[in-house]
Amino acid sequence: MTMPTRSAEVQFTAGVWTDVSPYLTVPLSTSRGSNRVQSPIVRYQAGTATVRLKNGDRRFDPTNLAGPYVSAGRSQVMPMRPVRIRATWNSVTYDVFSGFADMWDVAWYDPFYSVTTVQLTDGFKVLANKKRPAVTAVGAGENTGARITRILDSAGWSATNRVIATGNSTLQATTLEGDALSELQAAAESEIGELYVDGAGRVVFRNRHALLLDARSNTVQATFGDPPTAVAPFTARINTDDATLWNEIRVQRTGGVEQLVGDTASQDEFLTRTYQASNLLLEDDSIVGNYAGWILYVSKDPEVRFDAIEIHAHADPATMFPHVLGREIGDRIKIVRRPPGGGAPIIREVFIRGISHEVTQATWITTWALQSATKYGSFLVLDHPVLGMLDQNALAY
């Protein structure tokens, strides 16, 4: 069975990647993004990974001072060493995960066999642990992307390790006090943007309009369906619960007045379900009202939706591995299922919101957490050739 070539590298010395791929073994697991979407505002968790390295010569044993990763009498097999995992398929190398070692757990199974398990967490851990004292409040009126750039600068995050879009909203001044991650997330959520760490370890900020205007989000990138119509094999989980139903929205900015919008028809049919947010960093109550209207529009109706898809790439390597390795958070895909018993197929477009891989010697199973994209093709964006049609699109802001 053909599988991608997996590789692992560690920075035992700052700025120098050491290839440890010959010692990489299975199982291998990675997870980044969101586990399950239950809110119109998606907050991405810190990504994690578990890597196992063959340790027969004790090279990955922190107590071994005669090993190859020792400097000045001190083992470099230590926490917070950068680690990156890649996979190469059909001569293309993909970044699967990049993070920092939490621990090196050495296990001995017999006198001649040892495995070191390395637990990893991505850059969100670094940013969460960066506590900053308050400075004079500045930055009133700067767009969200500029704010995120300034926060990353204040945390000492590398300028080459980020991809930051220009924001669609402007924010109140900030003192930059507290941990960097919380402030980054507060800024992104005030924008209704996306903030995550990608497979290469870069902090990514996508603005609110990215889902509407970026090609990978407004155009289906792949269709997964029952043969012979589309890509398979996969298992898609359908959900009919009320986790994404909100028909009363109460939101408030710091120093502002609460903005309330609701849909009485939805409330009459499904009872009142309130989504509440406070301390938004927006500058004007009218913009907060638009924020509330956006959330109401995408949340007021219950949906039959696909909330996860599990893909067995090893079962169709040539077709599946370019997708499971190449798709990114925010990509738009289509799922087509033909349920037993006949009838019309269930067809939904969704965004990828989380990516996890479980790899063994013979299998590669990828799970994507999904968010419905049903409402995101119908906003009005002024001057856009498709999304700028009055009386046909709901108003974006």
N, C-alpha and C positions, 0 to 999 in steps of 0.2 A: 504494500500500500504506500502510495506517494504522500509524503508529508512535507511541510515547509522545513527548512533548515533553521533551527533555533540557535540564537547566540545570546551570551550574557557577558557584560563588561562591568568592571568595578573601578572606581577611582580610589585606589589605596594611597596614591599620591595626588594631591590637588592638581586638577587640570590634565591628568594623564590617565587614559583609559587602559586598563589591563584586561586582556581577553581571557575569560575563564570558561569559555564555551566547552572545551574538552571535558570539563568536570560537571557540566550541567546534566541533570537527570530529571526524571519525572516522578510524581506528577508536578505540573506547573500550573499555577492559577493566578489570574489578575482580575481586577475589578476597578472600574472608574466611572464617574458620573453619578447618576441617580439610580437607586435600586427599584423604586416604584413611584410613579407620578400620582400624587394625591392632592395637588394644589395647582392653581393656575400660574403661580410663581414657583418655578423649579429651582430649588437650592441643591447644588451638587455637593456630594460628600467628598471627603478626601479619598483618593484612590489607594488601593492596597494590592499587594501581590505577595505570593509565597514562592520562593525559589529554593530548589534543593540542589546541593553541590556534593559530588563524591569527594570524600575526605580521607581516603585510605592512607595518604602520607602526612596527614594532619596539617596540610597547608591552610585550611580554613578553621583552624583551632586557635582561638585567641590566646591560649596558654602556651602555645608552642613558639618559643623564641628562636628556634633553629629553622623556622620555615622561610619561604621565599618572600613573605610580605612583612618584613621586619625592618625597622629603621631606627638607628641609634639605640638598639637594645629594647625597642618597644614594638609590640605587635601592631600592625596597621589594620588588622581584622577587628574593626571597632564599629560601634553605632554611628549613624549619620554619614557613612560613606555613600556617595552617589552610586547607584546601580541602574543599568538600563538593559532592557530585554528587547530583542529584535527578532524578526522572522523574515526569511528570504524565500520568496516563491516566484518561479519563472523569471529569475534574475532581477527581481525587484525586491528591495529591502524595505520592510515596514517597521515603524516604531510601535511596539506593543505596549511598553510600560517603561517609565523612567521615574525613579524615586530615590528614597534614602533608606539605608538599613536601619531598622528598629533594633534588631538583635540577631546574633549568630548563635543558633542553638545546635550544639554538637551532640550527636547520638552515636554510640558504639553498639553495633549489633553482634560482632564477634571479634576476635583478635585482629582480623584482617579487613574488616569492612566498617566504614563509618560514613555517615552523611551529615552534612551541616545544613540546617534549614534556616534560610534568611527571610525574615519578615520585613516587608518594605511598605513605606507610606510615601505618597507623592508630595509635591511642594506645598500643598495646603497645610501640612504639618509644620513646616518651617514658618510659614506666614502666621499660623495660629499662635506659635510660640514667640513671636516677635512682639514684645510689649514696648510701647513708645510713650514718652512723657508728652504732656500737652505743650503746644506752642501757640503763639498768637493766631487766632482764627483768620484764615485767608482762603481765597479760592471761590468766593461768591460769584456765581454766574458762569463757572467753568463747566464744560460739558462732561458727561460721565466718563468718557474715555480719558480725558485729561486728568480727572480726579483719580481714576484708577492708576494711571501712570505715576502720578505724584505719590500715591500711597506705596506703590511698589518701590519707587525710589527711596522713600523714607525707611523702607524695610531692608534696603540693600539688595533687592532682587535684581539679577542681571538683566540689563537692557536687551541682551541677545536671546533671552529665554522668555520672551513674552510676545503675544500677538494681540494688539489692543486696537479696537475700532474707535472711530469718533462717535461719541454718544449722541443720542437724539434728544436728550433732556439736559437741562442745566440744574446745578445743585447749589445748596446753601454752603456757606463757608464751613471749614472744618479745622479743628485744632490738632488733628492727627493723633489723638490720644487713644490709648488702648491697643489691643492686638490688631495686627494688620489685616488678618483674614476677615474678622468681623466687620471692619470698615469697608473692605472690598465688597463683601457680600451685601452690605447695606446700600452701597452705591449702585451695584448691579440691580438689586431688587427695586430700588427707587426708579430705575430706568425701565423695568421689566425686560432686562437684558439677560445674557447668559454669561456665567463665569465658571470656568472649569480648567483643569490641567489636561493637556492632550497627551498622546502616547509618547511624544518626544520630551515631555516634562515642561512644556511651555505653558505659562498662564495665558489663557485665552479669554478675551472679552468680546462678545458679539452684541451689537446694539439691538434695540427693540425692532427695528425695521429689517434686520437680517433675515428673519423668517419669511418676510414678504418679498424681499428684493434679491437676496443671494440665490444664485442658480441652484446650489445644492439643497436649498430649503424650499424654494417655490416650485421646483420641478422634480418629479419622481426620478430617483437615481437608480432604482432597481425594483422589479416586481417579483414578489415571492408568492407562488400560487400552486395549486394542485396541477400536476402534469395533465395534458401536455402544454399548458398555456404559459407557464412561467418557471422561475427558478425553484428548485426543490433539491434536497429534502429538508424539511423543517417541521417544527411544531409551534403553532401560534396559539397563545392563550387568550381566549375571549372573556371579557368581563362586562357585567351589567350592574355593578354595584353603584352606590351613590357618592363614591369618594371624590369625584370631580364635579359634583353638582353644587352650585352656589347661586342663589337667586336674590340675595340681599348683600350688598357690598358696603361696608363702613370703613373708610380709610382716612387717615389724618397725617399731615406733615408736621414736623417739629415746629411749634409756634403757630400752627394754623387751626382752622375750624374743621371738624369732622365733615366729610363729604359722604352723603348717603344716596345710593341709587338702588333700585330694585325692579323686579319684573313681577307684577301682580298675577299675571296668568300662570307663571311658573309656581308662584307661592300658593295660589289657589289649588293647583293640581298636586304639588309635591310637598306642601307645607314650606315654612320659611327655613332656609338654611343660610346662615350668615357667615360671610368671609370678612375677617377684620384684620387690619394692619395699621400700625401707628409708627410715629417717628420716621416717616418718609423724609428724604432729604431734599425734596422738590421745593421750588422757590415760591410757587403761587398756588392758591387754593383752586383756581380754575383748572390748572394742569392736574391737580390731584383729582378733580372731578372727572377729567378725561381718563385718568388712570383707572378710576372706579368703573367708568363706562366700558373700557376695554375688557376688564376682568368679567364684568357682568355678561358681555356679549359672548365670550368664549365659554362661559360656565353655567348659564341659566337653564340649559336643557340637558337632561340625562342622555347618555350615549351608550349604545352597544359598541364596544371598542375592543381593539386588541391592545393589551397592556404589556405583552412580552412575546418574544419569538426566540425559540431555541433552534439553532442551526447546527446540523451535523456535517461539518465541512468535509470530513474524511470520506463520507459516502459519495461525494461528487467533487473531487479535489479541483479539477480544472475550472469548473464553474464557480464553486463556492469560496475558495480561498482568496481570490481577489476581492470579494465582498467582505468576508469576515475580517480580513486584515486591512482593507482600504477604507471602509466606511468610518465616519466620524460622528461625534455628538452633534446633533442638529441636522443631519442628513435626512431627507424625505424619501420614504420608500412606500410601496403599495403592497398590500396583502390581499390575496384572493383565496377564499376557502369555499369549497363546495360541500356542504354538510351532507352526511348520509341521509337518505330518504328523498333526495331530489329538491327541487325548488331553485329559486334564484341564488346565485353565489353571494357570499358576504364579502363585500369589497370595501376596504378602508385605506386611506392614506394616513401615514403616521410619521412622527419624528423620532429618531433615535435619541434617547435621553440617558442611557447607561450602556456600558460595554463590559462584558466579562468573558473570560476564556478559561476553560478547564481542559488541560492537555495531558494525555497519557502517551505511551509509546505508540498506540494504534488508533487513538481517537483525538479529535479536536472539536470540542463543543463550545460554541459561542452563544451567549444569551444577550439580547438587546432589550433593555427596558424601553417602553414606547409611550408616546403621548399622541393623542388624536390630533390630526392636522385638519380636521373637517372645517373648522371655522377660519383657518388661516389662509384660505384662498379667496376670501370674500371681503377683506378690508379695502377701504378706499385710500389710496396714496396719491395725492395730487400730482399731476403731470406724468404719472406712470401710464404707459400705453395700454396695459391690461387691467391694472388695479386702480385706474383713475377714472372710472365710469360712474358718473352721478346717477343716483336712483338704482344702481345695481350693486354697489359695494357699501358695506358698513364703514363709517369714518374711522380711520386710524388717526393717531396724533404723533 
